[in-house]
Amino acid sequence: MSGWDAALRLAVRLSVPPEAFWRLSLREWRALTATPAAPSLGRPALNALIARFPDEETRP
């Protein structure tokens, strides 16, 4: 499978019709398919989550 085939298959999965796919600029395609960066979680926010949602102990 060529790079174009893979890109077109991804466009179909994203519900981008072929005619719209071929009109996209490279910049638009990259923005459409970019993986969002994971949000940064600092120690204070992590500690707050741990306090709010403590793990339950399981004992037999």
C-alpha positions as CSV (number, residue, x, y, z in Angstrom):
1,M,0.0,0.0,0.0
2,S,1.4,3.4,-0.9
3,G,1.4,6.5,1.3
4,W,-1.5,8.0,-0.6
5,D,-3.5,4.8,-0.1
6,A,-3.0,5.0,3.6
7,A,-3.8,8.7,3.7
8,L,-7.0,8.2,1.8
9,R,-8.0,5.3,4.0
10,L,-7.5,7.5,7.0
11,A,-9.5,10.3,5.4
12,V,-12.4,7.9,4.9
13,R,-12.2,6.8,8.6
14,L,-12.4,10.5,9.5
15,S,-15.4,10.9,7.2
16,V,-13.6,13.2,4.8
17,P,-15.0,12.5,1.3
18,P,-12.3,11.9,-1.4
19,E,-13.1,15.1,-3.3
20,A,-12.6,17.1,0.0
21,F,-9.4,15.1,0.7
22,W,-7.8,16.1,-2.6
23,R,-8.6,19.8,-2.0
24,L,-6.9,19.8,1.4
25,S,-3.6,21.6,1.7
26,L,-0.7,19.7,3.4
27,R,-1.1,22.1,6.3
28,E,-4.8,21.3,6.6
29,W,-4.2,17.6,6.4
30,R,-1.5,17.7,9.1
31,A,-3.8,19.7,11.4
32,L,-6.7,17.3,10.8
33,T,-4.6,14.2,11.5
34,A,-2.3,15.6,14.3
35,T,-2.2,13.6,17.5
36,P,-3.1,15.9,20.3
37,A,-0.5,16.3,23.0
38,A,-1.2,14.8,26.3
39,P,-1.9,17.4,29.0
40,S,0.8,18.0,31.5
41,L,-0.1,16.8,35.0
42,G,2.0,18.3,37.8
43,R,2.6,16.8,41.2
44,P,0.0,18.9,43.0
45,A,-2.7,18.0,40.5
46,L,-1.7,14.3,40.7
47,N,-1.9,14.4,44.5
48,A,-5.4,16.0,44.3
49,L,-6.6,13.2,42.0
50,I,-5.1,10.5,44.3
51,A,-6.9,12.1,47.3
52,R,-10.1,12.3,45.4
53,F,-10.0,8.9,43.9
54,P,-8.1,6.6,46.3
55,D,-7.4,3.0,45.2
56,E,-9.6,0.5,47.0
57,E,-7.8,-2.2,48.9
58,T,-8.8,-5.7,47.9
59,R,-8.2,-8.5,50.4
60,P,-9.2,-12.1,50.1
